Amino acid sequence: MESIPDLIKKKRDGKELCDQEIKTFIQAVTNKTIQECQIGAMLMAIWQKGMVNTETTTLTREMMSSGEVMSWPKEWEGCVVDKHSTGGVGDKVSLVLAPALAACGCKVPMISGRGLAHTGGTLDKLESIPGYNIHQSAIKIREILESVGCCIVGQTEMLVPADRVLYALRDATSTVDSLPLITGSIISKKGAESLSALVLDVKFGRAALYKDLQSAKELAQSLVNAGNGLGMRTGAVLSCMDATIGRFVGNSLEVIESLETLKGRGPDDLMELVTTLGGFLLMTTGSASNLSEGRKKISEAVTGGAALSKFQAMMEKQGVAKEMARLLCSAHSDYYSVLRKAKHQKELKTSAEGVAVDFDGLVLAEILHKLGAGRSKAGEPVNHSVGAELLVSLGQRVVKGEPWLRLHYEDPAPTTDQISRLQSALTVGKYDDAQTQHKMSLVKELMLN
């Protein structure tokens, strides 16, 4: 058997690693029989030389098998599904999609992540609900799925331990942006959920990891190949991430917008993503004959209130007091009687008359991050009340001096420079510039193989 230095040298020299060699490397990582410097060297070799499809699939499978792989009752066969998003600004899709899928008869063991840098994390949003417990054992997850049909939890200690080690070192060795390593990290965790079908929301644009459609497409193809290689029917939706999804950004505020959406009062762009991603999963599992029927079923689950009931039941099963869950889900809820409200609000006014033609979501996300809504290092606390509400939609006519953004903040207060950066994030154009910009779809392409 080749030694670890031999494997590093082989990859460094641009050669393909066979299944057994990849297995040897991942087992050494999991069993801690390899030095950190050797892991770093291998990560850099993979970053520089890349991997072919078969190598990436093997890497993903070995990472998945490094810990516990969930198992489900026979009668759930074909209906265990999940989605993964590559992260964005105001991306609250999971909070609406998981209960909508459960309302359509799917089982959704959604294992989510925390926010890092400018992108928000689903777990942070849910933890802004007092009592919501993201830490659930495999037995408890199964129990929640049995009774509710969906849960949204954090990664258990036993799930994909190899990824924990590699992920931490990718950061330290500047190898985060390697296609095979991103693919292995994302798909191994989904593979460990033993899914029948998986849909990926791969984002591109100025507020996304990938700025252009072409590089997002490469990632989507790599993820789809690896997912299918593990036996999960996998597809991807390529969606634009320039502005924000919906009008609310920030943990507590996004919970409010998700609840409003589950009450049938959601923004069109959020519903477009929810119905497209959900529709694909219903079509893939045979619950809908095509994408259009799948979209319709998801839409009805949301507007008819079935998804809201599932969300309420999920909150209760994950530790939220019954009375509190009921209050949040009531028709005319006073959300701030349960959720934390920021001490200060500040409205920004438009500087010109015309039409709101563009908004830079990245600028907003970066400033909210500095005001305490996000974290720079894993483990740092976040302030759930910090956020912002967009008071205008793209394509909307605006009058000079009209409020267009409401900031929610505590300490620190936004600086003059931050306020002026936010002001310049909104582009107000002439009436004829608007065309039908606000009618533009976020979904640009579907990869439904």
C-alpha positions, 0 to 999 in steps of 0.5 A, a space after each residue: 500500500 502506498 504511503 501518504 507522502 506517495 499519495 500526495 506526490 501522485 496528486 501533486 504530479 497531476 495523476 489520478 488517484 484510484 478508489 483505494 488511494 482516496 479511501 486510504 487518505 480519507 480513513 487516515 483523516 478520520 482516524 487521525 493517523 495523518 499529520 495536519 501538514 500532510 492533509 494541507 499538502 493533499 488539499 493544495 495538490 487537489 486544489 492545483 491539479 483538480 480531480 476527474 469525475 470518478 475521483 470526485 465521486 469516490 472522494 464524496 462517497 468515502 467522506 460520506 462513509 466516514 461516519 454514521 449514514 442515516 437509515 429510514 423505514 422501508 415505507 419511506 423509500 422514494 420520498 426522502 428529499 432535501 435541498 441545498 443552496 450555495 448561500 445568498 442574501 435573504 435566502 430563507 427558502 428552506 424555512 418555507 420549502 421544508 414544511 411545504 414538501 412535508 405537506 405534500 407527503 415527503 420526508 425532509 431531514 434537512 441538515 443545514 449550516 450556519 452563516 459565514 461571511 456575508 451569507 446567512 445561515 438557516 440555523 441562525 435564523 431558526 435559533 432566533 426563535 426562542 427555544 428552537 433546538 437545532 441539536 437533535 440525535 439521529 433517533 430524534 430526527 427519525 421521530 420528528 420525521 415520523 410525526 411531522 415530515 420535516 425537521 431542520 437541524 445541525 450536523 450531528 457529531 457522527 455525520 461525515 466527521 472527515 468533512 469537519 477536519 477537511 473543512 477547517 483546514 481548507 480555510 487555513 490553507 486557502 483551498 476553500 474554492 476547489 471544485 472537487 472539495 466543495 462538491 465532496 463537502 456538500 454532497 457527502 453530507 446529503 449522501 449521509 441523509 440517505 436521500 431519494 432525491 436532492 435539488 441544488 440551488 446554485 447561485 451566481 451574481 454579485 452577492 453569490 460565491 460565483 459571480 458568473 453563470 458559467 462558473 456556477 454551472 460548472 459547480 452545479 454539474 459537479 454537484 449533480 454528477 456526484 449526487 447521481 454517482 451516490 445514487 440520489 436523483 439529483 438536479 440543480 436550479 441556477 438562480 440569480 443572486 444580485 439583490 436580495 431574496 424577498 424584502 427582509 434580511 437578518 435572522 429574526 426578520 427573515 423568520 417573520 418574512 418566512 411566516 408571512 409567506 407561509 400565511 400566503 403573503 410571500 414575495 414573488 421571488 421567494 415563492 418562485 424559488 420555493 415552487 421551482 425547487 419543491 416542484 422538481 423534488 415532487 416530479 423526481 419522486 413521482 408525486 407530480 407528473 411534471 414540473 408544472 404540476 409539482 410547482 402547483 402542488 407546492 404553491 397550494 401547500 403554502 397558500 392553503 395553510 398546510 405548510 404553515 401547520 407543518 412549520 408550527 408542528 416542527 417548531 414544537 417538536 424542536 423545543 419551541 413552547 406550544 403557545 409561542 409556536 401558535 402565536 407565531 403562526 396565528 393569522 395576525 401575529 405580533 411577531 415581536 412578542 416572541 422574537 427579539 426586536 432591535 433597539 433602533 430603526 433608521 430609514 434611508 430616503 431616496 435621493 432622486 425620483 424615478 424607478 428603482 432599477 437595481 440594488 446591490 445585495 452584497 453591500 447590504 449583507 456586508 454592512 449588516 454583517 459588520 453591525 452584528 448580523 453575521 460572523 467572521 469565524 465559526 463559533 462567533 455569536 450573532 445578533 438575531 435582531 440586526 437586519 434590514 427591510 427593503 421598502 421598495 421593489 425593483 421596477 417600482 416608481 419612487 419619489 425623491 425623499 421617500 423611505 426605501 430601506 429600514 435598518 434594524 440595529 443595536 450596537 454598533 450604530 451604522 457609520 456615516 460611511 456605511 450609510 453612504 455605501 447603502 445609499 449608493 447600493 440603490 440605483 434609481 433610473 429614468 422611467 424608461 430604464 425600468 423596462 420589465 426588470 421587476 418581472 425578471 425571474 431569478 431562476 435562469 436555468 434548470 439542470 434536471 438530469 
